[in-house]
Structure formats: C-alpha cells, structure tokens
Amino acid sequence: MARRLTRELAGQPPSSRWGSPPPLPDLFSPDRRGKVLQLLTAQPWRAWKGAELAAILGIENVNSFRVQLSQWSHQGYINKIGPALYGPMPTST
C-alpha cells in the first residue's frame, strides 16, 4: 500500500500487473546467426518461436528461416526446445 501511495503522490502511472517485457537488445552482429544468438542470450529464460525471430529480424520467408534454425541447432549453435521453439545453448558449469 505504501508503494502505491508513493507512486500516486509522485504522479507516476500505475505499474502493470505482470510487468512489461524487457526491451530487445541492439543487434550489432553483421550476420543473421549472430543476431539470433544475441536475441537468444539476451533473454535465456524465454523459448523463442521461429516466426517471432523472423519478425524481429525482418525475414519474410519464414519457412526457409526455420530450416536454417534447425540446421543451427544440429550444428550446436542454438538449442531446439520443442517444435519451432528455440533457446540458447545451456552453459556448462
């Protein structure tokens, strides 16, 4: 309650119930695989859909991009979590 009163007195808008998603990182890699790796490692808890990654990168041919993601998972660059779901490779401890 104290946080709510403090926020209202300061004139700040109410916070959303579940919070807003974290912002996407600036993609500075020159190649497509590097940009995908940057996105995956920026939010390692998240399972990314191939279509989401394609939309962020501005890729129109989603089917060929999914094939490329599958190849990268077989090569060990990214982790295929499920059907059309990808994440970063787990770090070894």
Beta strands, then each sheet from edge to edge (+ up, - down):
strand 1: 48-49
strand 2: 78-82
strand 3: 85-88
sheet 1: 1+ 3- 2+
end
